[in-house]
Amino acid sequence: LHKIISNKEDKSFEIIEKEQIIHEDLIKLIENKTVINNFTENLVDIKIDVIEESYRDIYNDNCSQNEIEQNSNEPICNYENLLDKKTQNTFKLYYNESGKYANYGRKLRKDFLEWVINVKMNQYIVKKIKKILKNNELVNFIKDKIKNSNFSQDKIIEFLCEMNLSISKNIIGNIALKEIYNNNKLSYKERFNGKNINQIVIIK
């Protein structure tokens, strides 16, 4: 991990700064190991593993969230990690601490991902967050409710709000029009009874 952190080529200031914070946390944990008993040492080892795994898989992954979305072949209904109550409680905790939702539009915030690591969230939550990213689960949830339910846009927004996430009608409309109905406005109107079709701003 130290070698990865030391390689600062082609990295933004924000990423380098966060890497240094993670590195400092690792040093503190390693130093603390010399004065604690074996049981606690095991817990420290687990924390170190979580930080290292989080760093590799969230910050040092060569595939961006956009690439994940484009390359994902997962079934449309694959969003079980998004429904996990502990994960939703993590979204709520982040909101309570920051005043911001864990997502911005169709993606999880970078600030949220950094927060997950900085507060040393347990490995269960880290893995859930990784799977949500990998499977593009927020978009999958929206697509599933558009295709396989009669939920209105307001209802989809309400469901996501209950998960402590936020989404706009414009984003739902774009996902429906571009990714489900292939810009077929008639199909879109039939699904949503003609609502909001004139207000949609196509996001390329």
VEXKOL-49545 format. One line per 4 residues: for each residue x, y, z of N, C-alpha, C. Coordinates in Angstrom, 3 decimals. Example, Ala and Ser with C-alpha at 12.3 -4.5 7.8 and 13.67 -1.06 7.14 Angstrom:
<sites>
13.190:-5.690:7.800:12.300:-4.500:7.800:13.200:-3.300:7.800 ~ 12.850:-2.250:7.080:13.670:-1.060:7.140:12.900:0.030:7.870 $
</sites>
This chain:
<sites>
0.834:-1.203:0.000:0.000:0.000:0.000:0.868:1.252:0.000 ~ 1.982:1.209:0.771:2.877:2.369:0.824:3.432:2.688:-0.561 ~ 3.751:1.641:-1.334:4.270:1.859:-2.683:3.219:2.514:-3.562 ~ 1.970:2.092:-3.407:0.892:2.669:-4.205:0.720:4.141:-3.865 $
0.701:4.451:-2.564:0.519:5.825:-2.119:1.678:6.702:-2.570 ~ 2.895:6.140:-2.586:4.085:6.914:-2.935:4.122:7.287:-4.411 ~ 3.410:6.552:-5.261:3.406:6.842:-6.683:2.402:7.951:-6.970 ~ 2.875:9.204:-7.038:1.982:10.349:-7.123:1.828:10.883:-8.542 $
2.304:10.165:-9.525:2.191:10.636:-10.891:0.735:10.617:-11.330 ~ 0.321:11.653:-12.068:-1.012:11.726:-12.658:-2.113:11.641:-11.616 ~ -1.896:12.208:-10.438:-2.928:12.203:-9.408:-3.279:13.635:-9.036 ~ -4.557:13.885:-8.806:-4.989:15.216:-8.423:-4.558:15.518:-6.999 $
-4.556:16.812:-6.667:-4.199:17.211:-5.301:-5.149:16.583:-4.298 ~ -6.445:16.526:-4.651:-7.446:15.972:-3.732:-7.134:14.520:-3.400 ~ -6.799:13.732:-4.428:-6.510:12.313:-4.204:-5.239:12.156:-3.381 ~ -4.200:12.920:-3.711:-2.940:12.835:-2.966:-3.165:13.187:-1.502 $
-3.961:14.230:-1.259:-4.239:14.657:0.108:-4.942:13.548:0.881 ~ -5.915:12.894:0.249:-6.644:11.820:0.918:-5.753:10.601:1.140 ~ -4.866:10.334:0.180:-3.934:9.223:0.343:-3.050:9.448:1.571 ~ -2.626:10.681:1.766:-1.775:10.991:2.915:-2.520:10.774:4.226 $
-3.814:11.124:4.232:-4.626:10.915:5.432:-4.730:9.429:5.740 ~ -4.998:8.630:4.691:-5.101:7.180:4.877:-3.774:6.618:5.366 ~ -2.683:7.118:4.787:-1.355:6.646:5.167:-1.070:6.964:6.630 ~ -1.435:8.166:7.059:-1.239:8.553:8.461:-2.053:7.662:9.393 $
-3.282:7.327:8.982:-4.114:6.434:9.793:-3.463:5.068:9.940 ~ -2.877:4.590:8.848:-2.205:3.290:8.884:-1.022:3.313:9.852 ~ -0.240:4.388:9.792:0.918:4.502:10.679:0.474:4.495:12.136 ~ -0.596:5.231:12.444:-1.107:5.278:13.815:-1.542:3.900:14.286 $
-2.228:3.177:13.406:-2.695:1.841:13.777:-1.523:0.902:14.026 ~ -0.518:0.984:13.150:0.651:0.112:13.296:1.399:0.435:14.590 ~ 1.557:1.730:14.909:2.236:2.125:16.149:1.467:1.653:17.371 ~ 0.150:1.728:17.311:-0.680:1.310:18.444:-0.589:-0.185:18.705 $
-0.245:-0.952:17.682:-0.178:-2.409:17.836:0.883:-2.841:18.843 ~ 1.878:-2.007:19.065:2.979:-2.414:19.947:2.607:-2.342:21.420 ~ 1.473:-1.706:21.735:1.121:-1.525:23.143:-0.236:-2.111:23.492 ~ -0.746:-3.012:22.667:-2.050:-3.602:22.941:-1.953:-5.108:22.924 $
-2.957:-5.748:23.505:-2.907:-7.204:23.610:-3.252:-7.874:22.287 ~ -3.127:-9.205:22.280:-3.309:-9.942:21.033:-4.713:-9.808:20.472 ~ -5.699:-9.771:21.357:-7.078:-9.665:20.876:-7.280:-8.359:20.113 ~ -6.795:-7.267:20.711:-6.953:-5.977:20.056:-6.107:-5.901:18.799 $
-4.962:-6.569:18.803:-4.128:-6.594:17.604:-4.905:-7.139:16.422 ~ -5.687:-8.171:16.672:-6.484:-8.742:15.590:-7.468:-7.718:15.042 ~ -8.074:-6.918:15.929:-9.003:-5.888:15.482:-8.282:-4.835:14.656 ~ -7.074:-4.468:15.087:-6.294:-3.488:14.335:-5.955:-4.033:12.959 $
-5.578:-5.314:12.897:-5.285:-5.931:11.604:-6.485:-5.842:10.679 ~ -7.668:-6.079:11.241:-8.883:-6.005:10.435:-9.074:-4.590:9.904 ~ -8.873:-3.574:10.771:-9.026:-2.188:10.343:-8.039:-1.842:9.240 ~ -6.793:-2.312:9.387:-5.789:-2.055:8.361:-6.213:-2.684:7.044 $
-6.718:-3.920:7.106:-7.187:-4.594:5.897:-8.311:-3.812:5.239 ~ -9.232:-3.297:6.052:-10.359:-2.539:5.514:-9.878:-1.282:4.817 ~ -8.950:-0.543:5.454:-8.434:0.685:4.852:-7.709:0.373:3.551 ~ -6.853:-0.665:3.577:-6.096:-1.006:2.374:-7.020:-1.441:1.252 $
-7.973:-2.312:1.574:-8.902:-2.798:0.552:-9.746:-1.654:0.002 ~ -10.182:-0.764:0.893:-10.989:0.374:0.473:-10.195:1.267:-0.468 ~ -8.942:1.513:-0.091:-8.099:2.372:-0.918:-7.932:1.787:-2.315 ~ -7.602:0.510:-2.377:-7.359:-0.124:-3.669:-8.612:-0.125:-4.537 $
-9.738:-0.487:-3.925:-10.935:-0.741:-4.715:-11.764:0.498:-4.999 ~ -11.652:1.536:-4.168:-12.454:2.730:-4.404:-11.627:3.840:-5.036 ~ -10.383:4.043:-4.555:-9.592:5.174:-5.017:-8.568:4.815:-6.090 ~ -8.104:3.590:-6.106:-7.036:3.244:-7.034:-7.523:2.319:-8.131 $
-8.827:2.254:-8.339:-9.396:1.415:-9.386:-9.213:2.120:-10.714 ~ -8.767:1.386:-11.729:-8.538:1.993:-13.031:-9.822:2.283:-13.785 ~ -10.928:1.748:-13.285:-12.205:1.910:-13.969:-13.040:2.944:-13.239 ~ -13.413:4.020:-13.893:-14.219:5.069:-13.276:-15.664:4.625:-13.168 $
-16.468:5.394:-12.441:-17.888:5.060:-12.332:-18.549:5.097:-13.704 ~ -18.142:6.031:-14.571:-18.724:6.088:-15.910:-18.436:4.818:-16.684 ~ -17.198:4.319:-16.591:-16.832:3.094:-17.288:-17.578:1.908:-16.730 ~ -17.769:1.898:-15.405:-18.527:0.817:-14.785:-19.936:0.787:-15.346 $
-20.559:1.977:-15.487:-21.912:2.050:-16.009:-21.966:1.522:-17.436 ~ -21.001:1.873:-18.261:-21.010:1.479:-19.655:-20.739:-0.008:-19.834 ~ -19.927:-0.597:-18.954:-19.507:-1.980:-19.132:-20.330:-2.978:-18.339 ~ -21.238:-2.487:-17.509:-21.988:-3.388:-16.642:-22.993:-4.201:-17.429 $
-22.929:-5.539:-17.264:-23.882:-6.435:-17.904:-24.796:-7.087:-16.884 ~ -24.894:-6.506:-15.696:-25.686:-7.086:-14.633:-27.169:-6.950:-14.949 ~ -28.004:-7.861:-14.429:-29.449:-7.764:-14.642:-29.982:-6.439:-14.120 ~ -31.064:-5.970:-14.721:-31.611:-4.674:-14.360:-32.072:-4.632:-12.916 $
-32.475:-5.773:-12.363:-33.009:-5.795:-11.001:-31.917:-5.970:-9.950 ~ -30.650:-5.882:-10.348:-29.548:-6.113:-9.426:-29.279:-4.852:-8.601 ~ -29.967:-4.755:-7.463:-29.718:-3.622:-6.568:-29.936:-4.017:-5.113 ~ -29.670:-5.269:-4.797:-29.945:-5.774:-3.450:-29.115:-5.073:-2.379 $
-27.899:-4.644:-2.721:-27.062:-3.963:-1.724:-27.617:-2.584:-1.382 ~ -28.294:-1.978:-2.341:-28.918:-0.684:-2.108:-30.069:-0.791:-1.113 ~ -30.690:-1.978:-1.048:-31.830:-2.203:-0.162:-31.408:-2.615:1.245 ~ -30.117:-2.870:1.419:-29.616:-3.312:2.716:-29.807:-2.207:3.763 $
-30.434:-2.553:4.886:-30.773:-1.555:5.901:-29.538:-0.916:6.530 ~ -28.482:-1.697:6.732:-27.262:-1.131:7.311:-26.622:-0.130:6.352 ~ -26.698:-0.439:5.063:-26.174:0.491:4.069:-26.989:1.775:4.061 ~ -28.306:1.634:4.121:-29.170:2.816:4.154:-28.936:3.645:5.414 $
-28.669:2.970:6.523:-28.341:3.693:7.755:-27.026:4.458:7.619 ~ -26.104:3.893:6.828:-24.841:4.588:6.552:-25.099:5.850:5.742 ~ -25.992:5.754:4.745:-26.383:6.948:3.986:-26.960:8.012:4.926 ~ -27.797:7.554:5.859:-28.438:8.482:6.801:-27.416:9.130:7.725 $
-26.466:8.331:8.205:-25.425:8.855:9.087:-24.600:9.917:8.375 ~ -24.266:9.651:7.112:-23.511:10.633:6.328:-24.318:11.921:6.169 ~ -25.607:11.777:5.898:-26.459:12.963:5.744:-26.519:13.765:7.042 ~ -26.665:13.067:8.152:-26.751:13.748:9.445:-25.465:14.497:9.783 $
-24.328:13.945:9.354:-23.040:14.568:9.670:-22.667:15.679:8.691 ~ -23.053:15.503:7.424:-22.598:16.437:6.388:-23.691:17.368:5.875 ~ -24.951:16.975:6.076:-26.047:17.750:5.504:-26.238:17.495:4.025 ~ -25.537:16.482:3.497:-25.629:16.147:2.072:-26.044:14.691:1.913 $
-26.750:14.414:0.809:-27.082:13.029:0.502:-25.835:12.302:0.008 ~ -25.830:10.978:0.154:-24.664:10.184:-0.249:-24.475:10.173:-1.757 ~ -25.537:10.476:-2.489:-25.435:10.509:-3.949:-25.613:11.925:-4.466 ~ -25.053:12.142:-5.650:-25.326:13.367:-6.392:-25.810:12.925:-7.757 $
-27.122:13.016:-7.978:-27.678:12.471:-9.203:-27.617:10.957:-9.186 ~ -27.114:10.394:-10.245:-27.108:8.942:-10.407:-25.857:8.276:-9.833 ~ -24.973:9.035:-9.234:-23.726:8.479:-8.708:-23.564:8.795:-7.227 ~ -22.786:7.971:-6.549:-22.414:8.277:-5.170:-21.359:9.377:-5.171 $
-21.453:10.265:-4.204:-20.504:11.375:-4.114:-19.093:10.884:-3.784 ~ -18.104:11.552:-4.333:-16.721:11.271:-3.938:-16.533:11.577:-2.458 ~ -17.168:12.652:-1.996:-17.067:13.014:-0.580:-17.594:11.895:0.311 ~ -18.652:11.234:-0.145:-19.214:10.129:0.639:-18.237:8.961:0.681 $
-17.625:8.640:-0.450:-16.666:7.533:-0.497:-15.468:7.832:0.400 ~ -15.012:9.076:0.384:-13.902:9.468:1.252:-14.307:9.350:2.722 ~ -15.524:9.751:3.013:-16.026:9.681:4.388:-16.088:8.242:4.874 ~ -16.539:7.319:4.018:-16.615:5.902:4.388:-15.258:5.400:4.843 $
-14.202:5.821:4.152:-12.851:5.387:4.511:-12.347:6.123:5.751 ~ -12.557:7.438:5.793:-11.996:8.235:6.887:-12.584:7.891:8.246 ~ -13.851:7.477:8.275:-14.459:7.101:9.560:-14.232:5.626:9.864 ~ -13.463:4.955:8.988:-13.109:3.542:9.187:-14.357:2.673:9.353 $
-15.274:2.817:8.395:-16.488:2.010:8.390:-16.111:0.535:8.319 ~ -16.935:-0.330:8.919:-16.568:-1.743:8.964:-16.597:-2.376:7.578 ~ -15.972:-3.531:7.473:-15.762:-4.168:6.176:-17.076:-4.543:5.503 ~ -18.074:-4.877:6.284:-19.387:-5.216:5.725:-19.927:-4.051:4.896 $
-19.881:-2.842:5.449:-20.391:-1.668:4.751:-19.521:-1.337:3.547 ~ -18.204:-1.416:3.710:-17.292:-1.126:2.598:-17.596:-2.029:1.410 ~ -17.811:-3.315:1.673:-18.114:-4.257:0.588:-19.445:-3.930:-0.072 ~ -20.428:-3.538:0.735:-21.731:-3.169:0.182:-21.606:-1.958:-0.745 $
-20.858:-0.957:-0.308:-20.668:0.244:-1.121:-19.957:-0.098:-2.425 ~ -18.939:-0.949:-2.340:-18.211:-1.373:-3.540:-19.140:-2.055:-4.531 ~ -20.044:-2.906:-4.023:-20.970:-3.621:-4.905:-21.992:-2.674:-5.531 ~ -22.422:-1.683:-4.762:-23.344:-0.690:-5.322:-22.692:0.035:-6.492 $
-21.413:0.387:-6.339:-20.673:1.036:-7.419:-20.497:0.103:-8.609 ~ -20.032:-1.112:-8.333:-19.747:-2.069:-9.399:-20.991:-2.406:-10.203 ~ -22.107:-2.609:-9.518:-23.341:-3.030:-10.181:-24.183:-1.867:-10.684 ~ -23.737:-0.640:-10.406:-24.504:0.541:-10.816:-25.927:0.458:-10.265 $
-26.050:0.178:-8.980:-27.326:-0.221:-8.402:-28.352:0.902:-8.306 ~ -27.912:2.132:-8.162:-28.875:3.224:-8.087:-29.635:3.354:-9.403 ~ -28.911:3.314:-10.508:-29.558:3.388:-11.820:-30.390:2.133:-12.072 ~ -29.889:0.976:-11.646:-30.654:-0.262:-11.807:-31.995:-0.187:-11.085 $
-31.980:0.383:-9.895:-33.222:0.525:-9.129:-34.225:1.379:-9.903 ~ -33.757:2.505:-10.415:-34.642:3.412:-11.157:-35.177:2.731:-12.412 ~ -34.296:2.052:-13.155:-34.727:1.355:-14.370:-35.769:0.288:-14.062 ~ -35.543:-0.451:-12.994:-36.472:-1.521:-12.635:-37.853:-0.956:-12.305 $
-37.895:0.140:-11.573:-39.183:0.728:-11.204:-39.890:1.338:-12.409 ~ -39.126:1.788:-13.391:-39.734:2.305:-14.620:-40.294:1.160:-15.462 ~ -39.507:0.091:-15.601:-39.896:-1.007:-16.493:-40.881:-1.980:-15.863 ~ -40.720:-2.248:-14.578:-41.447:-3.363:-13.967:-42.433:-2.944:-12.883 $
-42.803:-1.683:-12.865:-43.817:-1.228:-11.917:-44.596:-0.087:-12.560 ~ -45.629:0.347:-11.882:-46.377:1.515:-12.353:-46.055:2.744:-11.513 ~ -44.899:2.717:-10.865:-44.496:3.840:-10.020:-44.397:5.123:-10.848 ~ -44.941:6.187:-10.311:-44.733:7.501:-10.910:-43.327:7.985:-10.565 $
-42.908:9.063:-11.215:-41.607:9.638:-10.873:-41.581:10.089:-9.416 ~ -42.687:10.638:-8.955:-42.766:11.059:-7.549:-42.605:9.876:-6.605 ~ -43.171:8.734:-6.979:-43.080:7.545:-6.134:-41.650:7.021:-6.090 ~ -40.966:7.041:-7.223:-39.563:6.612:-7.261:-38.720:7.527:-6.373 $
-38.965:8.823:-6.467:-38.253:9.790:-5.630:-38.520:9.515:-4.158 ~ -39.774:9.207:-3.837:-40.157:8.932:-2.451:-39.441:7.699:-1.913 ~ -39.375:6.640:-2.736:-38.699:5.413:-2.309:-37.224:5.666:-2.045 ~ -36.575:6.410:-2.935:-35.155:6.702:-2.754:-34.930:7.592:-1.537 $
-35.862:8.485:-1.284:-35.762:9.339:-0.098:-35.816:8.497:1.172 ~ -36.633:7.441:1.157:-36.704:6.535:2.305:-35.385:5.801:2.511 ~ -34.607:5.654:1.428:-33.279:5.039:1.526:-32.214:6.069:1.906 ~ -32.642:7.311:2.123:-31.728:8.417:2.425:-30.873:8.797:1.225 $
-31.503:8.720:0.027:-30.881:9.149:-1.213:-31.807:10.158:-1.883 ~ -31.261:10.916:-2.824:-32.039:11.959:-3.485:-31.889:11.844:-4.997 ~ -32.977:12.098:-5.716:-32.939:12.055:-7.183:-33.953:13.060:-7.710 ~ -33.724:13.577:-8.901:-34.646:14.545:-9.493:-35.489:13.888:-10.582 $
-36.626:14.513:-10.889:-37.470:14.024:-11.975:-36.734:14.097:-13.303 ~ -35.892:15.100:-13.454:-35.159:15.250:-14.704:-34.236:14.064:-14.958 ~ -33.564:13.583:-13.910:-32.669:12.432:-14.067:-33.473:11.170:-14.341 ~ -34.568:10.979:-13.624:-35.426:9.817:-13.884:-35.929:9.859:-15.320 $
-36.354:11.048:-15.767:-36.846:11.194:-17.136:-35.792:10.881:-18.170 ~ -34.558:11.325:-17.922:-33.463:11.033:-18.852:-33.161:9.545:-18.923 ~ -33.142:8.890:-17.766:-32.893:7.446:-17.748:-33.983:6.721:-18.519 ~ -35.234:7.122:-18.291:-36.355:6.483:-18.981:-36.283:6.713:-20.482 $
-36.132:7.967:-20.881:-36.188:8.316:-22.299:-35.005:7.763:-23.081 ~ -33.794:7.910:-22.525:-32.592:7.535:-23.270:-32.223:6.072:-23.124 ~ -32.346:5.525:-21.903:-31.791:4.198:-21.633:-32.831:3.086:-21.656 ~ -34.102:3.445:-21.632:-35.147:2.417:-21.686:-35.954:2.528:-22.976 $
-36.350:3.750:-23.334:-37.222:3.928:-24.499:-36.494:4.441:-25.729 ~ -35.163:4.488:-25.686:-34.350:4.853:-26.856:-34.853:6.117:-27.547 ~ -35.149:7.134:-26.736:-35.615:8.433:-27.220:-36.973:8.378:-27.922 ~ -37.729:7.319:-27.677:-39.090:7.211:-28.209:-40.036:7.955:-27.265 $
-40.387:9.165:-27.648:-41.194:10.008:-26.768:-42.604:9.461:-26.576 ~ -43.120:8.767:-27.580:-44.458:8.194:-27.459:-44.491:7.139:-26.359 ~ -43.478:6.255:-26.353:-43.411:5.222:-25.310:-43.247:5.859:-23.938 ~ -42.431:6.905:-23.898:-42.240:7.619:-22.633:-43.555:8.207:-22.142 $
-44.299:8.845:-23.042:-45.572:9.461:-22.663:-46.567:8.418:-22.177 ~ -46.579:7.271:-22.838:-47.489:6.206:-22.424:-47.152:5.728:-21.014 ~ -45.870:5.660:-20.703:-45.451:5.189:-19.382:-45.770:6.214:-18.296 ~ -45.493:7.461:-18.560:-45.668:8.498:-17.540:-46.843:9.427:-17.832 $
-47.739:8.993:-18.703:-48.946:9.776:-19.011:-48.627:11.181:-19.504 ~ -47.526:11.284:-20.225:-47.159:12.562:-20.829:-46.563:13.571:-19.881 ~ -46.327:13.173:-18.632:-45.829:14.128:-17.639:-44.335:14.394:-17.815 ~ -43.976:15.669:-17.762:-42.576:16.120:-17.714:-41.797:15.926:-19.012 $
-42.420:15.460:-20.077:-41.656:15.199:-21.297:-41.075:16.486:-21.874 ~ -41.779:17.604:-21.716:-41.291:18.864:-22.270:-40.231:19.522:-21.398 ~ -40.143:19.070:-20.148:-39.183:19.682:-19.229:-37.840:18.962:-19.200 ~ -37.768:17.796:-19.836:-36.543:17.001:-19.754:-35.406:17.673:-20.509 $
-34.274:17.770:-19.868:-33.056:18.247:-20.509:-32.179:17.033:-20.742 ~ -31.952:16.694:-21.999:-31.186:15.493:-22.319:-29.738:15.673:-21.889 ~ -29.263:14.741:-21.072:-27.873:14.753:-20.599:-27.073:13.777:-21.435 ~ -26.100:14.277:-22.170:-25.310:13.406:-23.042:-24.182:12.756:-22.264 $
</sites>
